[in-house]
């Protein structure tokens, strides 16, 4: 029982990480209909921005985290304006944007390796601390990962439901064509969606930097888990994206009771297959 309790706790930590990634990815996709696979390298760039501020500039960790968020938002917006927007203006089909996103993924990932090298980057003097709660053992960074999801989720919910631009994002998520007809500036909303979605991804990126370090190829797993969580939760549902991320984290962790560690990464495929088999629109997908 002690092992199961620890695995559930670890699953909630990993699930919170996946849920934040899915929240950012789902916001971008739901608003713009762009399958932004370059979301992964943008996540990695955010971690490197945080590392550069902490290691090279000597900024305190909280300020380095802010630098990482700003870096992610800037690179996300530039990705949209320089890569996706020209194709949108020409009325290119969605598969062209998909190919463009894959190309951008490769370019950004290799650019990170060229500029920063391929070694693992770690922040100087990372925070330490281990907490014992009965049979559970958690670290301070894990607690921060758990806390980040409700904090970011609540802030996003308040913005989307209480502000004019937030309501415009929701309107465009629901029906882009109708939003355009009633006079919503869809270009501005798309830029905003890429900025917010990329900034959200920067939060788990910074926490993973502190926990495990940053590498040039860390974005692949991030965008893969975000994509699977969005599909499992239901495309277009931000609540579903969060639930999908938590489900992935819990199933992946508790599955280690019976599944060898080397097969852990295959759990996401199994969850995706089962959900699509019985709920093709995802757990919270609308009709």
Number of C-alpha atoms within 10 A of each C-alpha: 7 10 12 16 14 17 22 21 21 22 22 24 25 22 30 28 29 33 34 29 35 35 31 26 32 34 28 28 22 23 24 22 17 19 21 27 25 25 33 27 29 29 33 31 29 34 36 30 24 34 28 20 20 23 18 11 10 14 16 12 21 12 14 24 24 19 24 30 28 20 23 34 27 18 22 29 20 16 22 21 16 10 16 20 17 13 16 15 8 8 10 12 10 14 11 14 21 17 14 18 22 16 14 21 21 13 13 21 22 17 15 18 14 11 9 15 13 14 11 12 20 21 24 14 10 11 12 10 8 12 11 9 8 7 11 16 14 16 15 14 19 22 13 13 23 19 13 19 24 13 10 15 18 12 11 17 12 12 15 17 14 11 11 10 17 19 14 21 28 18 19 23 22 15 12 19 13 12 18 14 9 8 8 18 14 18 13 12 21 24 21 20 27 30 25 24 27 31 26 27 33 33 26 26 33 29 21 20 22 23 19 12 19 27 22 25 16 19 24 19 13 24 24 17 25 31 26 22 34 35 26 31 30 26 22 24 23 24 19 25 35 28 25 31 29 25 24 28 29 20 20 27 25 20 19 16 12 7 14 9 12 8 11 15 12 11 18 20 13 14 19 20 15 13 18 16 11 10 16 15 18 24 22 21 20 10 4
